[in-house]
Amino acid sequence: MIDPLLHLIGRRVREGRTVRNWTRRDLAERSGVSVRFLVQLEAGRANISVRRLADLARALDRSPADLLDEHDDAPPLVIALLGLRGAGKTTIGRRLARRMRLPFVELDRRIEEAADLSLAELFSLHGEEYYRRLERDTLVDVLAERRPMVLATGGGLVTAGETFALLRRAATTIWLRASPEDHWNRVVRQGDRRPMTNHPQAMADLRSLLAARDPLYATAAFTVETTGKAIDRIVEEVRTLVAGPPDAT
């Protein structure tokens, strides 16, 4: 018969490992606990010592108490907004977070903090492949915080299959769909005229990019059309999708 406490610890360890996309060998190397023991532990059949529990918790960036908390079953509500630049992820995300009294997290800002570089500098110095690795690592760190939040993601995250799969498992994903013209106009209203500078084919390129990524964005849990809608209306549509209609008073 499986002991409920050992089963709980095993599940917590497995969840922590899975969200980081680690193999048991990865966790073993980080914690000093053998792969063989981890197999037994995750199956709820290993009577772990306090020292080993502390080693595993440290490797997973959790506290030992977190791995023992039987009331920590429900995953936190993470609302992840998807879309190309100009979709309104930051504007809508901030207002949605205020409306729902949740923290707002912008993944690209977290990436800049981790790299101690602006995105432009990061791409210029290290290239896209490095950025994508850092994007995934930063997303893992954000999700490991295990707190509810509204998360604005980078426009290209959906092209990184492993990272996008991780996000879909851990968050409620919402595509803020907009027309090419809306994307264009919103970026320009932000004061950024780079899309059209010395680039007469910019709008055609934008249309092509949207056409290529639309099938990926469409795999989000929900799609909210933003073209021609006021921000408050969009925010309320998103809030209703994830939280249901407001209670009648």
Secondary structure, DSSP 8 states (H G I E B T S, - for coil): ---HHHHHHHHHHHHHHHHTT--HHHHHHHH---HHHHHHHHTT-----HHHHHHHHHHTT--HHHHH-TT--S---EEEEE-STTS-HHHHHHHHHHHHT--EEEHHHHHHHHHTS-HHHHHHHHHHHHHHHHHHHHHHHHHHT---EEEE--TTGGGSHHHHHHHHHHSEEEEEE--HHHHHHHHHHTT--GGGTT-TTHHHHHHHHHHHHHHHHTTSSEEEE-TT--HHHHHHHHHHHHH-S----
